Amino acid sequence: MSVAVGCENARNMITIKEIDCPSCGDCIEVFVKDGHTTGEAVCESCGYMVPENAHLEELFECQRYPGRGHGDY
């Protein structure tokens, strides 16, 4: 039973990730749970906003293809 409790705790854990801003390339700190952002994050340099519940893979897709915003593909 203790193994299942440990798995549940790991699943509910929020991690902090630093990603490159798709707009200006500066660093944005985002909080991530289960591959999705929790809360909004804003680039301090240009104001680009990462919305709450954004899928982290889509954010990395924006980094691979600059000029595309979240959901533009």
Secondary structure, DSSP 8 states (H G I E B T S, - for coil): -HHHHHHHHHHT--EEEEEE-TTT--EEEEEEETTEE-S-EE-TTT--EE-TT-BHHHHHHHHHSTT--TT--
